[in-house]
């Protein structure tokens, strides 16, 4: 997969966080080399794994119902 194809696979997300959280998110790539979007993606998936199984199942059902947005 080339760089342009990878770009198409990444959706845009805008959210508000505390200034201290933003500073941490900005520091992560400097210390780990992990891009911010990868860190956020992995953190969300890890958080979902800690949800009760019934909520995880409902979440997956809901995501199947949400139309796929091809534009960012």
MDAnalysis code that builds the backbone (N, CA, C; Angstrom):
import MDAnalysis as mda
import numpy as np

u = mda.Universe.empty(216, n_residues=72, atom_resindex=np.repeat(np.arange(72), 3), trajectory=True)
u.add_TopologyAttr("name", ["N", "CA", "C"] * 72)
u.add_TopologyAttr("resid", np.arange(1, 73))
u.add_TopologyAttr("resname", ["UNK", "UNK", "UNK", "UNK", "UNK", "UNK", "UNK", "UNK", "UNK", "UNK", "UNK", "UNK", "UNK", "UNK", "UNK", "UNK", "UNK", "UNK", "UNK", "UNK", "UNK", "UNK", "UNK", "UNK", "UNK", "UNK", "UNK", "UNK", "UNK", "UNK", "UNK", "UNK", "UNK", "UNK", "UNK", "UNK", "UNK", "UNK", "UNK", "UNK", "UNK", "UNK", "UNK", "UNK", "UNK", "UNK", "UNK", "UNK", "UNK", "UNK", "UNK", "UNK", "UNK", "UNK", "UNK", "UNK", "UNK", "UNK", "UNK", "UNK", "UNK", "UNK", "UNK", "UNK", "UNK", "UNK", "UNK", "UNK", "UNK", "UNK", "UNK", "UNK"])
u.atoms.positions = np.array([
    [0.861, -1.182, 0.000],
    [0.000, 0.000, 0.000],
    [0.900, 1.236, 0.000],
    [0.705, 2.117, -0.972],
    [1.536, 3.315, -1.029],
    [0.987, 4.402, -0.107],
    [1.717, 5.491, 0.008],
    [1.364, 6.572, 0.933],
    [-0.031, 7.135, 0.649],
    [-0.369, 7.351, -0.628],
    [-1.685, 7.909, -0.973],
    [-2.815, 6.965, -0.586],
    [-2.600, 5.664, -0.753],
    [-3.621, 4.697, -0.362],
    [-3.814, 4.695, 1.151],
    [-2.710, 4.815, 1.897],
    [-2.813, 4.874, 3.355],
    [-3.601, 6.102, 3.785],
    [-3.361, 7.239, 3.147],
    [-4.070, 8.475, 3.476],
    [-5.577, 8.298, 3.312],
    [-6.002, 7.581, 2.280],
    [-7.427, 7.377, 2.031],
    [-8.064, 6.521, 3.112],
    [-7.271, 5.706, 3.802],
    [-7.793, 4.808, 4.828],
    [-7.957, 5.502, 6.176],
    [-7.501, 6.730, 6.309],
    [-7.549, 7.430, 7.589],
    [-8.643, 8.495, 7.536],
    [-9.621, 8.357, 8.428],
    [-10.704, 9.336, 8.510],
    [-10.286, 10.481, 9.426],
    [-10.860, 11.624, 9.187],
    [-10.575, 12.795, 10.005],
    [-11.447, 12.772, 11.256],
    [-10.877, 13.218, 12.378],
    [-11.602, 13.263, 13.635],
    [-11.219, 14.546, 14.354],
    [-12.219, 15.221, 14.869],
    [-11.975, 16.424, 15.645],
    [-12.642, 16.250, 16.993],
    [-11.901, 16.516, 18.054],
    [-12.452, 16.383, 19.392],
    [-11.792, 17.393, 20.315],
    [-12.402, 17.636, 21.441],
    [-11.848, 18.562, 22.424],
    [-11.311, 17.761, 23.596],
    [-10.121, 18.137, 24.050],
    [-9.506, 17.501, 25.211],
    [-8.897, 18.584, 26.097],
    [-8.615, 18.214, 27.330],
    [-7.957, 19.153, 28.245],
    [-6.586, 19.527, 27.681],
    [-6.099, 20.724, 27.965],
    [-4.775, 21.125, 27.490],
    [-3.670, 20.142, 27.910],
    [-3.761, 19.598, 29.108],
    [-2.737, 18.657, 29.561],
    [-2.770, 17.367, 28.736],
    [-3.958, 16.938, 28.330],
    [-4.082, 15.748, 27.488],
    [-3.505, 16.020, 26.105],
    [-3.755, 17.211, 25.591],
    [-3.222, 17.586, 24.270],
    [-1.694, 17.590, 24.294],
    [-1.120, 18.087, 25.366],
    [0.345, 18.104, 25.484],
    [0.897, 16.681, 25.498],
    [0.209, 15.789, 26.212],
    [0.647, 14.393, 26.235],
    [0.564, 13.774, 24.844],
    [-0.540, 14.023, 24.153],
    [-0.713, 13.477, 22.817],
    [0.348, 14.008, 21.853],
    [0.714, 15.264, 22.010],
    [1.756, 15.848, 21.161],
    [3.136, 15.283, 21.490],
    [3.356, 14.864, 22.739],
    [4.666, 14.348, 23.154],
    [4.864, 12.885, 22.770],
    [3.792, 12.133, 22.626],
    [3.907, 10.695, 22.355],
    [4.755, 10.389, 21.125],
    [4.508, 11.033, 19.978],
    [5.336, 10.718, 18.805],
    [6.818, 11.049, 19.018],
    [7.093, 12.076, 19.807],
    [8.485, 12.459, 20.051],
    [9.233, 11.381, 20.835],
    [8.547, 10.750, 21.765],
    [9.186, 9.750, 22.613],
    [9.128, 8.344, 22.050],
    [8.036, 8.023, 21.353],
    [7.835, 6.647, 20.911],
    [7.980, 6.441, 19.413],
    [7.858, 7.507, 18.652],
    [7.854, 7.377, 17.196],
    [6.508, 6.918, 16.661],
    [5.534, 6.751, 17.549],
    [4.194, 6.327, 17.150],
    [3.390, 7.551, 16.720],
    [2.845, 7.554, 15.499],
    [2.036, 8.685, 15.074],
    [0.818, 8.866, 15.987],
    [0.399, 10.118, 16.149],
    [-0.744, 10.413, 17.017],
    [-1.970, 9.607, 16.629],
    [-2.278, 9.550, 15.322],
    [-3.489, 8.846, 14.905],
    [-3.417, 7.362, 15.242],
    [-2.237, 6.773, 15.155],
    [-2.084, 5.364, 15.508],
    [-2.275, 5.174, 17.008],
    [-1.706, 6.069, 17.797],
    [-1.848, 5.981, 19.250],
    [-3.319, 6.105, 19.660],
    [-4.019, 7.086, 19.090],
    [-5.435, 7.285, 19.413],
    [-6.243, 6.064, 18.994],
    [-5.987, 5.553, 17.804],
    [-6.698, 4.375, 17.310],
    [-6.500, 3.190, 18.257],
    [-5.258, 2.922, 18.635],
    [-4.963, 1.805, 19.522],
    [-5.544, 2.016, 20.921],
    [-5.553, 3.259, 21.394],
    [-6.115, 3.557, 22.713],
    [-7.626, 3.315, 22.728],
    [-8.305, 3.709, 21.660],
    [-9.750, 3.485, 21.575],
    [-10.045, 1.989, 21.558],
    [-9.312, 1.241, 20.745],
    [-9.532, -0.206, 20.680],
    [-9.246, -0.871, 22.025],
    [-8.214, -0.412, 22.718],
    [-7.899, -0.966, 24.045],
    [-9.009, -0.634, 25.045],
    [-9.528, 0.569, 24.987],
    [-10.606, 0.959, 25.893],
    [-11.857, 0.115, 25.644],
    [-12.150, -0.157, 24.396],
    [-13.317, -0.972, 24.053],
    [-13.175, -2.378, 24.631],
    [-11.966, -2.913, 24.617],
    [-11.738, -4.254, 25.162],
    [-12.038, -4.338, 26.654],
    [-12.022, -3.215, 27.341],
    [-12.296, -3.190, 28.779],
    [-13.773, -2.979, 29.096],
    [-14.581, -2.757, 28.064],
    [-16.019, -2.621, 28.273],
    [-16.629, -4.002, 28.513],
    [-17.756, -4.054, 29.208],
    [-18.441, -5.337, 29.362],
    [-18.758, -5.942, 27.986],
    [-18.749, -7.256, 27.916],
    [-18.930, -7.949, 26.637],
    [-20.245, -7.589, 25.944],
    [-21.328, -7.423, 26.715],
    [-22.606, -7.083, 26.079],
    [-22.550, -5.705, 25.418],
    [-21.837, -4.775, 26.021],
    [-21.694, -3.445, 25.423],
    [-20.804, -3.518, 24.185],
    [-19.738, -4.312, 24.255],
    [-18.884, -4.502, 23.079],
    [-19.700, -5.058, 21.914],
    [-20.533, -6.052, 22.195],
    [-21.353, -6.657, 21.142],
    [-22.322, -5.648, 20.545],
    [-22.970, -4.856, 21.393],
    [-23.904, -3.835, 20.892],
    [-23.159, -2.773, 20.098],
    [-21.980, -2.418, 20.544],
    [-21.170, -1.426, 19.831],
    [-20.843, -1.922, 18.429],
    [-20.448, -3.174, 18.314],
    [-20.126, -3.722, 16.995],
    [-21.367, -3.790, 16.102],
    [-22.510, -4.112, 16.702],
    [-23.751, -4.106, 15.922],
    [-24.080, -2.702, 15.423],
    [-23.903, -1.712, 16.284],
    [-24.173, -0.327, 15.887],
    [-23.236, 0.139, 14.781],
    [-21.974, -0.228, 14.870],
    [-21.028, 0.219, 13.837],
    [-21.359, -0.405, 12.493],
    [-21.981, -1.591, 12.510],
    [-22.409, -2.203, 11.244],
    [-23.568, -1.439, 10.622],
    [-24.347, -0.738, 11.447],
    [-25.506, 0.010, 10.950],
    [-25.146, 1.409, 10.454],
    [-24.031, 1.943, 10.925],
    [-23.620, 3.292, 10.541],
    [-23.133, 3.282, 9.098],
    [-23.702, 4.153, 8.253],
    [-23.242, 4.195, 6.859],
    [-21.770, 4.566, 6.782],
    [-21.095, 3.944, 5.844],
    [-19.681, 4.256, 5.650],
    [-19.553, 5.577, 4.930],
    [-18.779, 6.480, 5.539],
    [-18.541, 7.792, 4.958],
    [-17.224, 7.720, 4.202],
    [-17.250, 7.856, 2.908],
    [-16.039, 7.755, 2.110],
    [-15.260, 9.053, 2.074],
    [-15.868, 10.147, 2.492],
    [-15.138, 11.418, 2.518],
    [-14.684, 11.689, 3.938],
    [-13.572, 12.398, 4.060],
    [-13.053, 12.742, 5.394],
    [-13.713, 13.969, 5.844],
])
